[in-house]
Amino acid sequence: MMNKMLAPRLRHRITIEQPSQTRDEFGGVIDGWAVVADNVPAEVMAMTGREYLAARAMQAATMTTFVIRQSPKVTQTMRILFNGKVYAVKAVLPDSTFMRYQKIMCETGPNATGV
């Protein structure tokens, strides 16, 4: 029953990526990102925003929560792509009642991974 109630709210699509390393033609290591899951249904909720001074310039950061169906794949080393922005995963919280969904707390801004 809970599944049917939340499913219409998962109307956005996100991409989940993890850090990866490849080698160039000279044997050097290139750090990059590899897609773990693409076109993942999600609910997107902007939580907080803040501005701060760093490197003599105003910076902005936004905390956003993504709710997806339960997935053991998501970790704090990953990032999420949504609407052309990169979101660094800060915490992965399971649904403590039914264990069908999980909340992924993310941050976008200068400190976000891969930005």
Backbone as XML, in Angstrom:
<?xml version="1.0"?>
<chain id="A" units="angstrom">
  <residue number="1" name="MET">
    <atom name="N" x="0.825" y="-1.186" z="0.000"/>
    <atom name="CA" x="0.000" y="0.000" z="0.000"/>
    <atom name="C" x="0.873" y="1.255" z="0.000"/>
  </residue>
  <residue number="2" name="MET">
    <atom name="N" x="1.928" y="1.264" z="0.787"/>
    <atom name="CA" x="2.824" y="2.412" z="0.829"/>
    <atom name="C" x="3.480" y="2.628" z="-0.539"/>
  </residue>
  <residue number="3" name="ASN">
    <atom name="N" x="3.770" y="1.552" z="-1.229"/>
    <atom name="CA" x="4.392" y="1.629" z="-2.535"/>
    <atom name="C" x="3.521" y="2.416" z="-3.509"/>
  </residue>
  <residue number="4" name="LYS">
    <atom name="N" x="2.233" y="2.176" z="-3.530"/>
    <atom name="CA" x="1.314" y="2.867" z="-4.422"/>
    <atom name="C" x="1.160" y="4.326" z="-4.027"/>
  </residue>
  <residue number="5" name="MET">
    <atom name="N" x="1.281" y="4.632" z="-2.751"/>
    <atom name="CA" x="1.103" y="6.007" z="-2.290"/>
    <atom name="C" x="2.280" y="6.890" z="-2.702"/>
  </residue>
  <residue number="6" name="LEU">
    <atom name="N" x="3.511" y="6.390" z="-2.659"/>
    <atom name="CA" x="4.688" y="7.192" z="-2.958"/>
    <atom name="C" x="5.056" y="7.183" z="-4.436"/>
  </residue>
  <residue number="7" name="ALA">
    <atom name="N" x="4.668" y="6.176" z="-5.154"/>
    <atom name="CA" x="5.073" y="6.028" z="-6.551"/>
    <atom name="C" x="4.779" y="7.266" z="-7.407"/>
  </residue>
  <residue number="8" name="PRO">
    <atom name="N" x="3.624" y="7.921" z="-7.322"/>
    <atom name="CA" x="3.382" y="9.111" z="-8.147"/>
    <atom name="C" x="4.333" y="10.269" z="-7.813"/>
  </residue>
  <residue number="9" name="ARG">
    <atom name="N" x="4.897" y="10.297" z="-6.631"/>
    <atom name="CA" x="5.812" y="11.368" z="-6.241"/>
    <atom name="C" x="7.205" y="11.160" z="-6.829"/>
  </residue>
  <residue number="10" name="LEU">
    <atom name="N" x="7.506" y="9.971" z="-7.311"/>
    <atom name="CA" x="8.815" y="9.686" z="-7.905"/>
    <atom name="C" x="8.794" y="10.046" z="-9.390"/>
  </residue>
  <residue number="11" name="ARG">
    <atom name="N" x="8.498" y="11.311" z="-9.675"/>
    <atom name="CA" x="8.276" y="11.735" z="-11.062"/>
    <atom name="C" x="9.511" y="12.300" z="-11.757"/>
  </residue>
  <residue number="12" name="HIS">
    <atom name="N" x="10.581" y="12.525" z="-11.012"/>
    <atom name="CA" x="11.822" y="13.029" z="-11.601"/>
    <atom name="C" x="12.747" y="11.861" z="-11.937"/>
  </residue>
  <residue number="13" name="ARG">
    <atom name="N" x="13.712" y="12.093" z="-12.808"/>
    <atom name="CA" x="14.683" y="11.071" z="-13.166"/>
    <atom name="C" x="16.085" y="11.578" z="-12.844"/>
  </residue>
  <residue number="14" name="ILE">
    <atom name="N" x="16.853" y="10.751" z="-12.146"/>
    <atom name="CA" x="18.208" y="11.112" z="-11.752"/>
    <atom name="C" x="19.195" y="10.070" z="-12.262"/>
  </residue>
  <residue number="15" name="THR">
    <atom name="N" x="20.473" y="10.445" z="-12.277"/>
    <atom name="CA" x="21.558" y="9.529" z="-12.608"/>
    <atom name="C" x="22.475" y="9.446" z="-11.404"/>
  </residue>
  <residue number="16" name="ILE">
    <atom name="N" x="22.848" y="8.235" z="-11.018"/>
    <atom name="CA" x="23.746" y="8.022" z="-9.894"/>
    <atom name="C" x="25.091" y="7.569" z="-10.454"/>
  </residue>
  <residue number="17" name="GLU">
    <atom name="N" x="26.173" y="8.239" z="-10.015"/>
    <atom name="CA" x="27.514" y="7.917" z="-10.493"/>
    <atom name="C" x="28.446" y="7.619" z="-9.330"/>
  </residue>
  <residue number="18" name="GLN">
    <atom name="N" x="29.479" y="6.826" z="-9.614"/>
    <atom name="CA" x="30.508" y="6.523" z="-8.614"/>
    <atom name="C" x="31.878" y="6.883" z="-9.183"/>
  </residue>
  <residue number="19" name="PRO">
    <atom name="N" x="32.842" y="7.166" z="-8.306"/>
    <atom name="CA" x="34.185" y="7.484" z="-8.806"/>
    <atom name="C" x="34.771" y="6.285" z="-9.545"/>
  </residue>
  <residue number="20" name="SER">
    <atom name="N" x="35.541" y="6.574" z="-10.584"/>
    <atom name="CA" x="36.201" y="5.500" z="-11.329"/>
    <atom name="C" x="37.552" y="5.999" z="-11.813"/>
  </residue>
  <residue number="21" name="GLN">
    <atom name="N" x="38.403" y="5.057" z="-12.137"/>
    <atom name="CA" x="39.716" y="5.392" z="-12.683"/>
    <atom name="C" x="39.936" y="4.600" z="-13.964"/>
  </residue>
  <residue number="22" name="THR">
    <atom name="N" x="40.477" y="5.276" z="-14.955"/>
    <atom name="CA" x="40.849" y="4.626" z="-16.203"/>
    <atom name="C" x="42.297" y="4.999" z="-16.515"/>
  </residue>
  <residue number="23" name="ARG">
    <atom name="N" x="42.872" y="4.320" z="-17.449"/>
    <atom name="CA" x="44.260" y="4.607" z="-17.848"/>
    <atom name="C" x="44.270" y="5.213" z="-19.247"/>
  </residue>
  <residue number="24" name="ASP">
    <atom name="N" x="45.128" y="6.203" z="-19.407"/>
    <atom name="CA" x="45.280" y="6.783" z="-20.735"/>
    <atom name="C" x="46.283" y="5.955" z="-21.545"/>
  </residue>
  <residue number="25" name="GLU">
    <atom name="N" x="46.565" y="6.384" z="-22.765"/>
    <atom name="CA" x="47.439" y="5.595" z="-23.637"/>
    <atom name="C" x="48.883" y="5.526" z="-23.153"/>
  </residue>
  <residue number="26" name="PHE">
    <atom name="N" x="49.245" y="6.385" z="-22.188"/>
    <atom name="CA" x="50.601" y="6.375" z="-21.637"/>
    <atom name="C" x="50.675" y="5.662" z="-20.293"/>
  </residue>
  <residue number="27" name="GLY">
    <atom name="N" x="49.556" y="5.081" z="-19.842"/>
    <atom name="CA" x="49.524" y="4.361" z="-18.576"/>
    <atom name="C" x="49.190" y="5.228" z="-17.379"/>
  </residue>
  <residue number="28" name="GLY">
    <atom name="N" x="48.950" y="6.509" z="-17.599"/>
    <atom name="CA" x="48.585" y="7.410" z="-16.509"/>
    <atom name="C" x="47.150" y="7.179" z="-16.059"/>
  </residue>
  <residue number="29" name="VAL">
    <atom name="N" x="46.888" y="7.471" z="-14.802"/>
    <atom name="CA" x="45.548" y="7.270" z="-14.238"/>
    <atom name="C" x="44.706" y="8.528" z="-14.432"/>
  </residue>
  <residue number="30" name="ILE">
    <atom name="N" x="43.502" y="8.352" z="-14.926"/>
    <atom name="CA" x="42.555" y="9.443" z="-15.114"/>
    <atom name="C" x="41.374" y="9.204" z="-14.185"/>
  </residue>
  <residue number="31" name="ASP">
    <atom name="N" x="41.153" y="10.146" z="-13.269"/>
    <atom name="CA" x="39.997" y="10.053" z="-12.376"/>
    <atom name="C" x="38.757" y="10.541" z="-13.106"/>
  </residue>
  <residue number="32" name="GLY">
    <atom name="N" x="37.666" y="9.824" z="-12.923"/>
    <atom name="CA" x="36.419" y="10.192" z="-13.585"/>
    <atom name="C" x="35.228" y="9.623" z="-12.828"/>
  </residue>
  <residue number="33" name="TRP">
    <atom name="N" x="34.118" y="9.539" z="-13.517"/>
    <atom name="CA" x="32.871" y="9.037" z="-12.926"/>
    <atom name="C" x="32.247" y="8.006" z="-13.848"/>
  </residue>
  <residue number="34" name="ALA">
    <atom name="N" x="31.679" y="6.960" z="-13.255"/>
    <atom name="CA" x="30.999" y="5.901" z="-14.001"/>
    <atom name="C" x="29.540" y="5.834" z="-13.545"/>
  </residue>
  <residue number="35" name="VAL">
    <atom name="N" x="28.649" y="5.643" z="-14.475"/>
    <atom name="CA" x="27.221" y="5.559" z="-14.168"/>
    <atom name="C" x="26.914" y="4.236" z="-13.467"/>
  </residue>
  <residue number="36" name="VAL">
    <atom name="N" x="26.282" y="4.335" z="-12.300"/>
    <atom name="CA" x="25.830" y="3.164" z="-11.549"/>
    <atom name="C" x="24.389" y="2.846" z="-11.934"/>
  </residue>
  <residue number="37" name="ALA">
    <atom name="N" x="23.566" y="3.898" z="-12.007"/>
    <atom name="CA" x="22.157" y="3.738" z="-12.362"/>
    <atom name="C" x="21.689" y="4.997" z="-13.084"/>
  </residue>
  <residue number="38" name="ASP">
    <atom name="N" x="21.001" y="4.806" z="-14.186"/>
    <atom name="CA" x="20.513" y="5.929" z="-14.992"/>
    <atom name="C" x="18.996" y="5.889" z="-15.024"/>
  </residue>
  <residue number="39" name="ASN">
    <atom name="N" x="18.396" y="7.058" z="-15.163"/>
    <atom name="CA" x="16.934" y="7.157" z="-15.285"/>
    <atom name="C" x="16.228" y="6.586" z="-14.057"/>
  </residue>
  <residue number="40" name="VAL">
    <atom name="N" x="16.754" y="6.894" z="-12.866"/>
    <atom name="CA" x="16.191" y="6.390" z="-11.610"/>
    <atom name="C" x="15.024" y="7.282" z="-11.177"/>
  </residue>
  <residue number="41" name="PRO">
    <atom name="N" x="13.826" y="6.717" z="-10.960"/>
    <atom name="CA" x="12.703" y="7.526" z="-10.478"/>
    <atom name="C" x="13.003" y="8.072" z="-9.083"/>
  </residue>
  <residue number="42" name="ALA">
    <atom name="N" x="12.732" y="9.375" z="-8.888"/>
    <atom name="CA" x="13.041" y="10.001" z="-7.604"/>
    <atom name="C" x="12.087" y="11.143" z="-7.307"/>
  </residue>
  <residue number="43" name="GLU">
    <atom name="N" x="11.913" y="11.382" z="-6.016"/>
    <atom name="CA" x="11.261" y="12.598" z="-5.545"/>
    <atom name="C" x="12.393" y="13.537" z="-5.153"/>
  </residue>
  <residue number="44" name="VAL">
    <atom name="N" x="12.280" y="14.811" z="-5.528"/>
    <atom name="CA" x="13.339" y="15.781" z="-5.253"/>
    <atom name="C" x="12.778" y="16.872" z="-4.353"/>
  </residue>
  <residue number="45" name="MET">
    <atom name="N" x="13.471" y="17.099" z="-3.222"/>
    <atom name="CA" x="13.022" y="18.112" z="-2.268"/>
    <atom name="C" x="14.192" y="19.016" z="-1.898"/>
  </residue>
  <residue number="46" name="ALA">
    <atom name="N" x="14.106" y="20.308" z="-2.242"/>
    <atom name="CA" x="15.122" y="21.270" z="-1.812"/>
    <atom name="C" x="14.921" y="21.505" z="-0.317"/>
  </residue>
  <residue number="47" name="MET">
    <atom name="N" x="16.002" y="21.386" z="0.451"/>
    <atom name="CA" x="15.884" y="21.487" z="1.906"/>
    <atom name="C" x="16.351" y="22.847" z="2.429"/>
  </residue>
  <residue number="48" name="THR">
    <atom name="N" x="17.614" y="23.177" z="2.232"/>
    <atom name="CA" x="18.156" y="24.437" z="2.735"/>
    <atom name="C" x="19.146" y="25.009" z="1.743"/>
  </residue>
  <residue number="49" name="GLY">
    <atom name="N" x="19.395" y="26.279" z="1.890"/>
    <atom name="CA" x="20.405" y="26.941" z="1.084"/>
    <atom name="C" x="21.181" y="27.889" z="1.980"/>
  </residue>
  <residue number="50" name="ARG">
    <atom name="N" x="22.437" y="28.129" z="1.618"/>
    <atom name="CA" x="23.244" y="29.060" z="2.406"/>
    <atom name="C" x="24.265" y="29.728" z="1.506"/>
  </residue>
  <residue number="51" name="GLU">
    <atom name="N" x="24.707" y="30.891" z="1.940"/>
    <atom name="CA" x="25.770" y="31.597" z="1.258"/>
    <atom name="C" x="26.900" y="31.808" z="2.242"/>
  </residue>
  <residue number="52" name="TYR">
    <atom name="N" x="28.124" y="31.771" z="1.753"/>
    <atom name="CA" x="29.276" y="31.981" z="2.621"/>
    <atom name="C" x="30.424" y="32.560" z="1.806"/>
  </residue>
  <residue number="53" name="LEU">
    <atom name="N" x="31.363" y="33.142" z="2.504"/>
    <atom name="CA" x="32.519" y="33.743" z="1.856"/>
    <atom name="C" x="33.667" y="32.746" z="1.842"/>
  </residue>
  <residue number="54" name="ALA">
    <atom name="N" x="34.177" y="32.449" z="0.666"/>
    <atom name="CA" x="35.320" y="31.535" z="0.511"/>
    <atom name="C" x="36.142" y="32.016" z="-0.669"/>
  </residue>
  <residue number="55" name="ALA">
    <atom name="N" x="37.444" y="32.007" z="-0.507"/>
    <atom name="CA" x="38.360" y="32.450" z="-1.562"/>
    <atom name="C" x="37.994" y="33.845" z="-2.056"/>
  </residue>
  <residue number="56" name="ARG">
    <atom name="N" x="37.625" y="34.715" z="-1.112"/>
    <atom name="CA" x="37.289" y="36.122" z="-1.389"/>
    <atom name="C" x="36.109" y="36.290" z="-2.331"/>
  </residue>
  <residue number="57" name="ALA">
    <atom name="N" x="35.223" y="35.312" z="-2.376"/>
    <atom name="CA" x="34.030" y="35.403" z="-3.222"/>
    <atom name="C" x="32.859" y="34.747" z="-2.513"/>
  </residue>
  <residue number="58" name="MET">
    <atom name="N" x="31.673" y="35.259" z="-2.770"/>
    <atom name="CA" x="30.478" y="34.648" z="-2.188"/>
    <atom name="C" x="30.207" y="33.319" z="-2.889"/>
  </residue>
  <residue number="59" name="GLN">
    <atom name="N" x="29.950" y="32.305" z="-2.101"/>
    <atom name="CA" x="29.637" y="30.973" z="-2.610"/>
    <atom name="C" x="28.244" y="30.586" z="-2.118"/>
  </residue>
  <residue number="60" name="ALA">
    <atom name="N" x="27.561" y="29.744" z="-2.841"/>
    <atom name="CA" x="26.238" y="29.271" z="-2.438"/>
    <atom name="C" x="26.221" y="27.751" z="-2.441"/>
  </residue>
  <residue number="61" name="ALA">
    <atom name="N" x="25.560" y="27.188" z="-1.450"/>
    <atom name="CA" x="25.409" y="25.731" z="-1.369"/>
    <atom name="C" x="23.948" y="25.422" z="-1.055"/>
  </residue>
  <residue number="62" name="THR">
    <atom name="N" x="23.451" y="24.356" z="-1.627"/>
    <atom name="CA" x="22.068" y="23.947" z="-1.412"/>
    <atom name="C" x="22.028" y="22.491" z="-0.993"/>
  </residue>
  <residue number="63" name="MET">
    <atom name="N" x="21.278" y="22.202" z="0.068"/>
    <atom name="CA" x="21.034" y="20.817" z="0.491"/>
    <atom name="C" x="19.737" y="20.354" z="-0.156"/>
  </residue>
  <residue number="64" name="THR">
    <atom name="N" x="19.783" y="19.190" z="-0.774"/>
    <atom name="CA" x="18.626" y="18.615" z="-1.459"/>
    <atom name="C" x="18.491" y="17.161" z="-1.049"/>
  </residue>
  <residue number="65" name="THR">
    <atom name="N" x="17.253" y="16.718" z="-0.875"/>
    <atom name="CA" x="16.981" y="15.317" z="-0.554"/>
    <atom name="C" x="16.335" y="14.650" z="-1.760"/>
  </residue>
  <residue number="66" name="PHE">
    <atom name="N" x="16.880" y="13.490" z="-2.123"/>
    <atom name="CA" x="16.304" y="12.657" z="-3.176"/>
    <atom name="C" x="15.741" y="11.417" z="-2.512"/>
  </residue>
  <residue number="67" name="VAL">
    <atom name="N" x="14.500" y="11.068" z="-2.824"/>
    <atom name="CA" x="13.894" y="9.839" z="-2.310"/>
    <atom name="C" x="13.772" y="8.876" z="-3.480"/>
  </residue>
  <residue number="68" name="ILE">
    <atom name="N" x="14.368" y="7.684" z="-3.311"/>
    <atom name="CA" x="14.310" y="6.654" z="-4.350"/>
    <atom name="C" x="13.856" y="5.340" z="-3.726"/>
  </residue>
  <residue number="69" name="ARG">
    <atom name="N" x="13.535" y="4.377" z="-4.563"/>
    <atom name="CA" x="13.263" y="3.035" z="-4.048"/>
    <atom name="C" x="14.538" y="2.482" z="-3.430"/>
  </residue>
  <residue number="70" name="GLN">
    <atom name="N" x="14.399" y="1.631" z="-2.449"/>
    <atom name="CA" x="15.534" y="1.070" z="-1.712"/>
    <atom name="C" x="16.572" y="0.482" z="-2.662"/>
  </residue>
  <residue number="71" name="SER">
    <atom name="N" x="17.844" y="0.870" z="-2.461"/>
    <atom name="CA" x="18.937" y="0.376" z="-3.292"/>
    <atom name="C" x="20.196" y="0.252" z="-2.446"/>
  </residue>
  <residue number="72" name="PRO">
    <atom name="N" x="20.761" y="-0.937" z="-2.354"/>
    <atom name="CA" x="21.980" y="-1.098" z="-1.561"/>
    <atom name="C" x="23.205" y="-0.509" z="-2.254"/>
  </residue>
  <residue number="73" name="LYS">
    <atom name="N" x="23.059" y="-0.071" z="-3.492"/>
    <atom name="CA" x="24.179" y="0.430" z="-4.273"/>
    <atom name="C" x="24.666" y="1.818" z="-3.840"/>
  </residue>
  <residue number="74" name="VAL">
    <atom name="N" x="23.792" y="2.663" z="-3.303"/>
    <atom name="CA" x="24.124" y="4.062" z="-3.065"/>
    <atom name="C" x="24.988" y="4.226" z="-1.808"/>
  </residue>
  <residue number="75" name="THR">
    <atom name="N" x="26.122" y="4.936" z="-1.959"/>
    <atom name="CA" x="27.021" y="5.208" z="-0.839"/>
    <atom name="C" x="27.395" y="6.688" z="-0.842"/>
  </residue>
  <residue number="76" name="GLN">
    <atom name="N" x="28.077" y="7.109" z="0.217"/>
    <atom name="CA" x="28.464" y="8.515" z="0.349"/>
    <atom name="C" x="29.597" y="8.926" z="-0.590"/>
  </residue>
  <residue number="77" name="THR">
    <atom name="N" x="30.203" y="7.990" z="-1.280"/>
    <atom name="CA" x="31.266" y="8.343" z="-2.221"/>
    <atom name="C" x="30.705" y="8.709" z="-3.591"/>
  </residue>
  <residue number="78" name="MET">
    <atom name="N" x="29.412" y="8.575" z="-3.777"/>
    <atom name="CA" x="28.775" y="8.771" z="-5.074"/>
    <atom name="C" x="28.265" y="10.193" z="-5.253"/>
  </residue>
  <residue number="79" name="ARG">
    <atom name="N" x="27.761" y="10.447" z="-6.436"/>
    <atom name="CA" x="27.132" y="11.731" z="-6.718"/>
    <atom name="C" x="25.892" y="11.490" z="-7.561"/>
  </residue>
  <residue number="80" name="ILE">
    <atom name="N" x="25.016" y="12.500" z="-7.588"/>
    <atom name="CA" x="23.773" y="12.430" z="-8.350"/>
    <atom name="C" x="23.756" y="13.566" z="-9.359"/>
  </residue>
  <residue number="81" name="LEU">
    <atom name="N" x="23.313" y="13.255" z="-10.568"/>
    <atom name="CA" x="23.119" y="14.263" z="-11.605"/>
    <atom name="C" x="21.629" y="14.475" z="-11.781"/>
  </residue>
  <residue number="82" name="PHE">
    <atom name="N" x="21.211" y="15.745" z="-11.716"/>
    <atom name="CA" x="19.795" y="16.064" z="-11.878"/>
    <atom name="C" x="19.673" y="17.468" z="-12.458"/>
  </residue>
  <residue number="83" name="ASN">
    <atom name="N" x="18.954" y="17.594" z="-13.540"/>
    <atom name="CA" x="18.717" y="18.879" z="-14.200"/>
    <atom name="C" x="20.000" y="19.654" z="-14.473"/>
  </residue>
  <residue number="84" name="GLY">
    <atom name="N" x="21.033" y="18.966" z="-14.903"/>
    <atom name="CA" x="22.275" y="19.624" z="-15.261"/>
    <atom name="C" x="23.160" y="20.024" z="-14.092"/>
  </residue>
  <residue number="85" name="LYS">
    <atom name="N" x="22.794" y="19.625" z="-12.873"/>
    <atom name="CA" x="23.597" y="19.946" z="-11.696"/>
    <atom name="C" x="24.177" y="18.678" z="-11.082"/>
  </residue>
  <residue number="86" name="VAL">
    <atom name="N" x="25.295" y="18.858" z="-10.388"/>
    <atom name="CA" x="25.956" y="17.757" z="-9.696"/>
    <atom name="C" x="25.675" y="17.894" z="-8.207"/>
  </residue>
  <residue number="87" name="TYR">
    <atom name="N" x="25.228" y="16.789" z="-7.582"/>
    <atom name="CA" x="24.920" y="16.766" z="-6.148"/>
    <atom name="C" x="25.807" y="15.726" z="-5.479"/>
  </residue>
  <residue number="88" name="ALA">
    <atom name="N" x="26.592" y="16.147" z="-4.501"/>
    <atom name="CA" x="27.447" y="15.231" z="-3.746"/>
    <atom name="C" x="26.615" y="14.546" z="-2.670"/>
  </residue>
  <residue number="89" name="VAL">
    <atom name="N" x="26.677" y="13.225" z="-2.603"/>
    <atom name="CA" x="25.930" y="12.475" z="-1.590"/>
    <atom name="C" x="26.609" y="12.673" z="-0.239"/>
  </residue>
  <residue number="90" name="LYS">
    <atom name="N" x="25.851" y="13.158" z="0.737"/>
    <atom name="CA" x="26.376" y="13.401" z="2.081"/>
    <atom name="C" x="25.905" y="12.344" z="3.082"/>
  </residue>
  <residue number="91" name="ALA">
    <atom name="N" x="24.699" y="11.804" z="2.875"/>
    <atom name="CA" x="24.178" y="10.773" z="3.772"/>
    <atom name="C" x="23.117" y="9.965" z="3.037"/>
  </residue>
  <residue number="92" name="VAL">
    <atom name="N" x="23.027" y="8.675" z="3.372"/>
    <atom name="CA" x="22.014" y="7.778" z="2.811"/>
    <atom name="C" x="21.218" y="7.234" z="3.985"/>
  </residue>
  <residue number="93" name="LEU">
    <atom name="N" x="19.932" y="7.590" z="4.030"/>
    <atom name="CA" x="19.079" y="7.212" z="5.157"/>
    <atom name="C" x="17.993" y="6.237" z="4.705"/>
  </residue>
  <residue number="94" name="PRO">
    <atom name="N" x="17.912" y="5.059" z="5.321"/>
    <atom name="CA" x="16.875" y="4.089" z="4.942"/>
    <atom name="C" x="15.519" y="4.490" z="5.512"/>
  </residue>
  <residue number="95" name="ASP">
    <atom name="N" x="14.478" y="4.023" z="4.871"/>
    <atom name="CA" x="13.114" y="4.180" z="5.382"/>
    <atom name="C" x="12.970" y="3.206" z="6.542"/>
  </residue>
  <residue number="96" name="SER">
    <atom name="N" x="12.853" y="3.714" z="7.740"/>
    <atom name="CA" x="12.860" y="2.854" z="8.927"/>
    <atom name="C" x="11.561" y="2.088" z="9.142"/>
  </residue>
  <residue number="97" name="THR">
    <atom name="N" x="10.505" y="2.413" z="8.415"/>
    <atom name="CA" x="9.238" y="1.726" z="8.640"/>
    <atom name="C" x="9.053" y="0.520" z="7.729"/>
  </residue>
  <residue number="98" name="PHE">
    <atom name="N" x="9.133" y="0.730" z="6.435"/>
    <atom name="CA" x="8.854" y="-0.356" z="5.497"/>
    <atom name="C" x="10.086" y="-0.827" z="4.722"/>
  </residue>
  <residue number="99" name="MET">
    <atom name="N" x="11.189" y="-0.077" z="4.795"/>
    <atom name="CA" x="12.432" y="-0.415" z="4.094"/>
    <atom name="C" x="12.238" y="-0.541" z="2.578"/>
  </residue>
  <residue number="100" name="ARG">
    <atom name="N" x="11.336" y="0.264" z="2.030"/>
    <atom name="CA" x="11.101" y="0.245" z="0.590"/>
    <atom name="C" x="11.749" y="1.434" z="-0.114"/>
  </residue>
  <residue number="101" name="TYR">
    <atom name="N" x="11.988" y="2.489" z="0.624"/>
    <atom name="CA" x="12.548" y="3.704" z="0.050"/>
    <atom name="C" x="13.739" y="4.155" z="0.873"/>
  </residue>
  <residue number="102" name="GLN">
    <atom name="N" x="14.547" y="5.042" z="0.303"/>
    <atom name="CA" x="15.631" y="5.625" z="1.070"/>
    <atom name="C" x="15.779" y="7.090" z="0.678"/>
  </residue>
  <residue number="103" name="LYS">
    <atom name="N" x="16.214" y="7.875" z="1.647"/>
    <atom name="CA" x="16.466" y="9.292" z="1.421"/>
    <atom name="C" x="17.958" y="9.478" z="1.229"/>
  </residue>
  <residue number="104" name="ILE">
    <atom name="N" x="18.303" y="10.243" z="0.216"/>
    <atom name="CA" x="19.698" y="10.541" z="-0.061"/>
    <atom name="C" x="19.879" y="12.047" z="0.120"/>
  </residue>
  <residue number="105" name="MET">
    <atom name="N" x="20.626" y="12.425" z="1.151"/>
    <atom name="CA" x="20.885" y="13.829" z="1.446"/>
    <atom name="C" x="22.094" y="14.260" z="0.615"/>
  </residue>
  <residue number="106" name="CYS">
    <atom name="N" x="21.934" y="15.345" z="-0.147"/>
    <atom name="CA" x="22.997" y="15.787" z="-1.059"/>
    <atom name="C" x="23.241" y="17.279" z="-0.937"/>
  </residue>
  <residue number="107" name="GLU">
    <atom name="N" x="24.420" y="17.681" z="-1.410"/>
    <atom name="CA" x="24.770" y="19.095" z="-1.435"/>
    <atom name="C" x="25.271" y="19.451" z="-2.829"/>
  </residue>
  <residue number="108" name="THR">
    <atom name="N" x="24.870" y="20.611" z="-3.293"/>
    <atom name="CA" x="25.401" y="21.140" z="-4.551"/>
    <atom name="C" x="26.066" y="22.472" z="-4.246"/>
  </residue>
  <residue number="109" name="GLY">
    <atom name="N" x="27.076" y="22.781" z="-4.993"/>
    <atom name="CA" x="27.832" y="24.009" z="-4.748"/>
    <atom name="C" x="29.303" y="23.753" z="-4.930"/>
  </residue>
  <residue number="110" name="PRO">
    <atom name="N" x="30.167" y="24.681" z="-4.507"/>
    <atom name="CA" x="31.614" y="24.547" z="-4.735"/>
    <atom name="C" x="32.234" y="23.321" z="-4.066"/>
  </residue>
  <residue number="111" name="ASN">
    <atom name="N" x="31.666" y="22.837" z="-2.966"/>
    <atom name="CA" x="32.242" y="21.691" z="-2.270"/>
    <atom name="C" x="31.660" y="20.361" z="-2.717"/>
  </residue>
  <residue number="112" name="ALA">
    <atom name="N" x="30.748" y="20.377" z="-3.659"/>
    <atom name="CA" x="30.143" y="19.135" z="-4.147"/>
    <atom name="C" x="31.179" y="18.345" z="-4.939"/>
  </residue>
  <residue number="113" name="THR">
    <atom name="N" x="31.176" y="17.043" z="-4.780"/>
    <atom name="CA" x="32.138" y="16.179" z="-5.445"/>
    <atom name="C" x="31.994" y="16.280" z="-6.954"/>
  </residue>
  <residue number="114" name="GLY">
    <atom name="N" x="33.111" y="16.472" z="-7.627"/>
    <atom name="CA" x="33.108" y="16.448" z="-9.084"/>
    <atom name="C" x="32.691" y="17.736" z="-9.740"/>
  </residue>
  <residue number="115" name="VAL">
    <atom name="N" x="32.450" y="18.783" z="-8.959"/>
    <atom name="CA" x="32.039" y="20.057" z="-9.567"/>
    <atom name="C" x="33.253" y="20.813" z="-10.019"/>
  </residue>
</chain>
